[in-house]
């Protein structure tokens, strides 16, 4: 249920997070299991379980817009970064609240996994 969702609890400030950016639609915070020197998660403030559950494409646009804003403000946009959305268990999604990963600060390899 959405009320028990880890990320919903972060949005409600029931669980502390290292907030990087926020607006009316999104919240961005540091990933506690960082996979790169910079690893930020961008989430919608309202619960959407996964990319499969997006009914309004502006939600995804807001996530990517905030990612680009963070990349510029944190100074890694020109050098490069990776954005990833994992979807459901086989896609690597461990928290079932839509979230976009921003990974930066090192050269990324391909294929990723």
C-alpha positions as CSV (number, residue, x, y, z in Angstrom):
1,X,0.0,0.0,0.0
2,X,1.2,3.5,-0.8
3,X,1.1,4.7,2.8
4,X,3.7,2.1,3.8
5,X,5.9,2.8,0.8
6,X,9.4,3.8,1.8
7,X,9.6,6.7,-0.7
8,X,6.1,7.9,0.3
9,X,7.3,8.1,3.8
10,X,10.4,10.1,2.7
11,X,8.1,12.5,0.9
12,X,6.0,12.9,4.1
13,X,9.3,13.4,6.0
14,X,8.7,10.4,8.3
15,X,12.1,9.1,7.2
16,X,15.1,11.5,6.8
17,X,16.8,11.8,3.4
18,X,19.6,13.9,2.0
19,X,17.5,16.2,-0.1
20,X,19.2,17.5,-3.2
21,X,16.3,19.3,-4.9
22,X,12.5,19.5,-4.7
23,X,9.5,21.2,-6.2
24,X,5.7,20.6,-6.1
25,X,5.9,17.5,-8.3
26,X,9.3,15.8,-7.4
27,X,11.8,15.2,-4.7
28,X,15.4,14.3,-5.3
29,X,17.7,12.8,-2.6
30,X,20.9,10.8,-2.3
31,X,20.7,7.1,-2.7
32,X,21.9,5.3,0.5
33,X,23.3,2.5,-1.6
34,X,25.3,4.6,-4.0
35,X,26.6,3.0,-7.1
36,X,28.7,6.0,-8.3
37,X,30.3,9.0,-6.6
38,X,27.1,10.9,-7.3
39,X,23.9,8.8,-7.0
40,X,20.7,10.7,-6.7
41,X,17.1,9.4,-6.9
42,X,14.3,11.6,-8.3
43,X,10.8,10.5,-7.4
44,X,7.3,11.9,-8.0
45,X,5.7,13.2,-4.8
46,X,2.6,11.1,-5.4
47,X,2.8,7.3,-5.4
48,X,3.2,5.6,-8.8
49,X,4.4,2.0,-8.4
50,X,6.4,1.8,-11.6
51,X,6.8,3.1,-15.1
52,X,4.1,0.7,-16.2
53,X,1.7,2.6,-13.9
54,X,2.3,6.0,-15.4
55,X,-1.0,7.5,-16.7
56,X,0.2,11.0,-17.1
57,X,3.4,11.4,-19.1
58,X,4.1,14.7,-17.5
59,X,5.2,12.7,-14.4
60,X,8.1,11.2,-16.4
61,X,8.9,14.6,-18.0
62,X,9.2,16.2,-14.5
63,X,11.6,13.5,-13.3
64,X,13.9,14.0,-16.3
65,X,13.6,17.8,-16.1
66,X,14.7,17.7,-12.5
67,X,17.6,15.3,-13.3
68,X,18.9,17.8,-15.9
69,X,18.5,20.7,-13.5
70,X,20.5,18.7,-10.8
71,X,23.2,17.8,-13.3
72,X,23.7,21.5,-14.2
73,X,23.5,22.8,-10.7
74,X,25.9,20.1,-9.3
75,X,28.4,20.7,-12.1
76,X,28.5,17.3,-13.9
77,X,26.2,18.0,-16.9
78,X,29.0,18.8,-19.3
79,X,31.1,15.8,-18.3
80,X,28.2,13.4,-18.4
81,X,25.9,11.2,-16.4
82,X,23.5,8.3,-16.7
83,X,19.8,8.3,-15.9
84,X,18.1,4.9,-15.3
85,X,14.5,3.8,-14.5
86,X,14.3,0.2,-13.3
87,X,10.9,-1.4,-13.7
88,X,9.7,-4.3,-11.6
89,X,11.7,-7.1,-10.1
90,X,13.5,-8.4,-13.2
91,X,14.4,-4.8,-14.2
92,X,16.1,-4.3,-10.8
93,X,13.4,-2.2,-9.1
94,X,13.7,-2.7,-5.3
95,X,11.4,0.0,-4.1
96,X,8.0,0.0,-5.9
97,X,7.6,3.7,-6.2
98,X,8.7,5.1,-9.6
99,X,12.2,6.6,-9.3
100,X,14.9,7.8,-11.7
101,X,18.5,7.2,-10.8
102,X,21.1,9.8,-11.6
103,X,24.6,8.4,-11.7
104,X,27.7,10.5,-12.2
105,X,31.3,11.1,-11.1
106,X,32.9,8.2,-13.0
107,X,32.9,6.8,-16.5
108,X,30.0,4.5,-17.0
109,X,30.4,1.1,-18.7
110,X,28.2,-0.7,-21.2
111,X,26.3,-2.9,-21.0
112,X,25.2,-1.8,-17.5
113,X,24.1,-5.2,-16.1
